[in-house]
């Protein structure tokens, strides 16, 4: 971004980012963790202002608003928007000049679950459009979307790879809780034993199972096929941040 000095060399499309800043900026769309907007402007006015700075056309501004689901909100003042809607504006502004690289700083911080799910959907669309997306975050939730994760500690890389591979490397497993009737528990235990699975916990009608991600569906199918009546099911997924300390220690 050219915002801080650094040692070493960074290239984007083979170009040194410190030599032709304007040209590099034309290839980057940036959304900071906390965006500063002109609160008295409408969404359309805000996007038009930034569009003028980025030399975006009227069609590009309209397209960004529609792609971001903001067209019907274009007349609303920025001061009236929720955190999720403000995030949408930030994404629209980052996409205004159709850059190949997008940099998002803590994009899911301080937004509700619905907005987080919408952002994940946006990531899929950006990926389908062959955009490169760099996300800086202390949270996870991107295991199903990220091609590569880099774990940093004190400015040093301590682990790198696909999120799923990193979790497998440290032996992390999901916890599946299955609720069955008392009369079915013996059948459940026998079926699990045939799969080489030992219950991690049992409390009243709930049985807890620690399973690798790839075994969850297989175990549930086996229980159903064996005639076990499953009354309820809960899955506690292991996410990257929960294994962070293990990654550091290894």
N, C-alpha and C positions, 0 to 999 in steps of 0.2 A: 504493500500500500504506500510505501515511502513515508510513513508517519514517524518512524524511529530509525536511528542509525544502527547499523549492525556490522559485524565482521563476517568475512566469507563472501560468497557469491550466490545470488538467486537469479534464476532465469525463468522466463515465461515464454513458451514457444520459441526457445532459443535466444531470446533477447534479454540482456542484462537489465534488471528492473531499476538499477540506479542510474542508467545512462539516458534513457528516453522515457521520463516519468509520464508525460502526457499520453504517449502511445500505449504504454503499459496500462494506464488507467482506463483507456478505451476498451480494454479486454477484461476488466474486472468489474463485477457488481458486488457492492459491499453493504451488509446490513449490520450495524453495530448492536451491542447488547442493549443500549438505551439510546434510542433515536431522539434527536431534538427537532421538533416540528414547530412551525408557526401556528400556534393554537387557534388564532382567529381566522385562518384560511379554511376553505372547504377542502375536501379530499381532492376534488378536481383541480382547484387552484394550486394546492400543494404539489401535485404531480406535474402540473403545467409549468410551475416555477422550476422544479428540478429538471423537467424535460428541456426547458430553454437552456439551462446550464450545461446539460449533457448533449445539447443539439439534437434532441429526439424530435421526430416529426409528430404532427397531430395524430396521425394514424397509429404511431407507436405508443403514444400516451393512452389513446383509447383502448388499444389492444392490451396494454399492461393492466389497465383498470378492469377490463373484462376478464382477463386471465386470472386476476387476483380476486374475483368475485366482489369487486368494489364499484361496479358501474351503477348499481342502484343506490349506492351510498355516496355518490360523487358530490351531492349537494350538502352533505353533513359537514359540520365544522370539526376540525381535528380534535378540539377540546371535548367533544361529545362521544368520542370513540372509546370502546373497551380495549383492554390490553391485547386481546386477540385480533381485533380489527386494526389496531395500530401496527401490529406485526404484519398483517396483510399489506398495509401501505408500505412498510419497510421493504417487503419482498418485491412489490410492484416497482418501487423506486430503483431497487437493485437490478431489475430486469429491463428497465427503460430502454437502454441502448443495445439490448440483446448481446450481452457479453458471454464469452465462452467459459469464463471462470467466475464462480460465485463464492464469496467468503462470508460466512454467517458466524457471528460471535454470540454464543449462548442463545440460540434462536428460540428455545422452548422455556427459557427462564421467565417466571412470573406470568405465565399464561395458563388457562384452565385446560382440563383434559381434552375437551372437545377441540380446542385450538391446537393442542399437541397432535391429535389425530389428523386434523386438517393439514398440519405442516408435514406430517409423514406422507400424506397423499400428494402434497406439492413436491416433495422430494422425488417421488416415483415419476411424476410428470417431467421434472427437470432432467432426471436420468434418461427417460425415454427420448427426450429432446437432445440427448448427448451433451448435456452441460456437465462440467466438472464442478463439484461442490466440496468446499473445504469448510468443515464445521469445527470450531473451537468450543469445547464444553467440558465441564466437570461432571456433567450428568451422562447417563447412557440413554437407552431407549432407541438406539439406532442400529442394533445388532442385525435386524432383518433388512437393512438398507445399505449399510456401509460396505464398500469393497475392501477397505483397508482402515485399520485403527492404529494410531500411534499413541502410546502411553508415555507421557513425559513426567519426570520427577527431577526437580532442581535443574531444569533446562537440559536434561539428558534423556535420550530415548532408552527406556528400560524394556519395552516390548513393542512388537510391531507385527501386524498380520491381520487376517480376517477375524472379526470379533468371535465367531464361533470356534475358530481354531485356537484362539487365545484361551477361551474358556475350557476347551478340551485339554489344552496343555497343562492346566492346573487342576484338572480332574473335577471341575465344577459340575454339579447335577441339579436338575429341577426337582422340586418336591411336589408330589401329586398326593392329594388327600381324597380318599374314596370313602363314601358313607354307604354302608350296607346294613341290612337287617342282621340281628344277632344270629339267627339261624343260618345265615349265609357265610358267616365269618370263617368257619372251618373249610368250606369249599373255596373261598378266596385264598386262604393260606395254602391249600394244596395246589391251586392253580399257579400261584406266585412261585411256589417251590419248584414246579415243573419248568418255570422260566428262569430259575436261578436268582429270583428276587426275594430278598428278605425284608419284611416290613421294618421301617425305621422307627415307627411309633404306632401305638394303638391306644385309643382313648374312647371309651364307650363304643359307639358305632362307627367311629372314624378310624381309618387305617392310613398311616402316612408312609409314602414310598419315595425313596431317593433314587431318581432315574436319570440316565443320560438323555439328552433331548431326543435322540433318534428312537428311543425305546418307549416313549410315552404312549403313542398311538397303538403300538403292538401289544402292550400290557392291557390297555383298556379293551381292545378287541378280544383278547384272549379271555378276559373275565366275562365279557358278555356272551361269548361263544360257549363258555363253560356253564352258563345258566345262572351266573351271579346277578342278583338284582341290585343294580347300582341306583341308589336314591338321590345321591348328590355327588358333585365332583368339584374340586377346587385345585388350581395349579398355581404354585408359587414359582415364578420363573427366576432363574439366576441371571442377573444382568452383569454387565462388565464391571460396574463400579463395586459390586459386592465381592468380586474377586481381586480387587485392586491391590489390597495388602499382600495377597498371595503372589500376585505378579511381581511386586517389588521384592518380596523375600526370595523369590526364585531367580 
